[in-house]
Amino acid sequence: MKNAASMAIGPPLSERSAPGSCFQRRRGFGSTPMTSHSRFTARVLLMPNPPNTQHFQGVPPAANGGVETRTPLDTPVLLVIEVKTDGVFLFRFSTERRCVGDTWHRSVDEAKSQAEFEFNELTSVWKVVPEQTDDVFSFGFAD
């Protein structure tokens, strides 16, 4: 998990390319250049009760002598899939625009399947994010 406090959406992409940021303006996957369809977004319409997964910040108990020191991350309201050079990432964002979980995937379809599993298909339809869009959070909530 990345440090959720340092991963707000909203600033221009040029300001989000520091290590630990959710988004970077890298395009492509391996040697195949990606089109502008390398980011997707969907809203979480309803959380399953109980949730199918829980994301945490911190070291897992198995790597910490069996002691639970992790803290649960906030409930996501927006999902973003981004294709990067090192894989496809499914990011989850809270109402405060903070990254509250991320997972790595081999393909966009695999990332979408993970989202369907986590949220029981209780998400909006995936929208392609135009490449020139800097505020992915606002785009994700625009009708």
Secondary structure, 3 states (H helix, E strand, C coil): CCCHHHCECCCCHHHCCCCCCCCCCCCCECCECCCCCCEEEEEECCCCCCCCCCCEECCCHHHCCCCCCCEECCCCCEEEEEEECCEEEEEEECCCCEEEEEEEECCHHHHHHHHHHHHCCCECCCEECCCCCCCHHHHHHCC
